[in-house]
Amino acid sequence: MNPERLQMKGMLAEAKKSFRTLDTEASGLIILIRALLNPYEDIKNLDMDKVFVSVKRLKDISKEMQVLNEKIKNLESELE
């Protein structure tokens, strides 16, 4: 098999693994954010610093996932 093709398959596998890892982290952050933004808690008792950090990380993950998704699509189309 062509060495470049093997390398691309490795890159594709690594990108998919990274995507799954980020997806898992994002799911956990969503659960955490929901818990931190408890609607039954008084607004002054909410830890907004934790909410901010969590939302910022979720936004970063979302951007990384978009880049990885594009990379995965490109690699898959090249391997067809």
C-alpha positions as CSV (number, residue, x, y, z in Angstrom):
1,M,0.0,0.0,0.0
2,N,1.1,3.6,-0.7
3,P,3.0,5.1,2.3
4,E,1.2,8.5,1.9
5,R,-2.1,6.7,2.0
6,L,-1.2,4.9,5.2
7,Q,0.0,8.2,6.7
8,M,-3.4,9.8,5.8
9,K,-5.2,6.9,7.3
10,G,-3.2,7.5,10.5
11,M,-4.0,11.2,10.5
12,L,-7.7,10.4,10.0
13,A,-7.7,8.0,12.9
14,E,-6.0,10.5,15.1
15,A,-8.4,13.3,14.1
16,K,-11.4,11.1,14.9
17,K,-10.0,10.1,18.2
18,S,-9.4,13.8,19.1
19,F,-12.9,14.6,18.0
20,R,-14.4,12.0,20.2
21,T,-12.4,13.1,23.2
22,L,-13.5,16.7,22.7
23,D,-17.1,15.6,22.3
24,T,-17.0,13.8,25.6
25,E,-15.4,16.8,27.3
26,A,-18.1,19.1,25.8
27,S,-20.9,16.9,27.0
28,G,-19.4,17.0,30.5
29,L,-19.1,20.8,30.4
30,I,-22.7,21.1,29.3
31,I,-23.8,19.1,32.3
32,L,-21.6,21.2,34.6
33,I,-22.9,24.5,33.2
34,R,-26.5,23.4,33.7
35,A,-25.7,22.4,37.3
36,L,-23.9,25.7,37.9
37,L,-26.8,27.7,36.5
38,N,-29.4,26.2,38.8
39,P,-32.7,28.1,38.1
40,Y,-33.8,27.4,41.7
41,E,-30.8,29.1,43.2
42,D,-30.7,32.7,44.1
43,I,-28.7,34.6,41.5
44,K,-26.3,36.1,44.0
45,N,-25.3,32.6,45.1
46,L,-24.3,31.4,41.6
47,D,-20.6,30.9,41.0
48,M,-20.4,33.0,37.8
49,D,-16.6,32.6,37.6
50,K,-16.9,28.9,37.2
51,V,-19.7,29.4,34.7
52,F,-17.6,31.8,32.7
53,V,-14.6,29.5,32.6
54,S,-16.7,26.5,31.7
55,V,-18.5,28.4,28.9
56,K,-15.2,29.7,27.6
57,R,-13.8,26.2,27.5
58,L,-16.9,24.9,25.8
59,K,-16.6,27.6,23.1
60,D,-12.9,26.7,22.5
61,I,-13.9,23.0,22.2
62,S,-16.6,23.9,19.7
63,K,-14.1,25.7,17.5
64,E,-11.6,22.9,17.8
65,M,-14.3,20.4,16.8
66,Q,-15.3,22.4,13.8
67,V,-11.7,22.5,12.6
68,L,-11.3,18.7,13.2
69,N,-14.6,18.0,11.5
70,E,-13.4,19.8,8.4
71,K,-10.1,18.0,8.5
72,I,-11.9,14.6,8.8
73,K,-14.1,15.4,5.8
74,N,-11.1,16.4,3.7
75,L,-9.1,13.3,4.7
76,E,-12.0,11.0,4.0
77,S,-12.6,12.6,0.6
78,E,-8.9,12.2,-0.3
79,L,-9.0,8.5,0.7
80,E,-12.0,7.7,-1.5
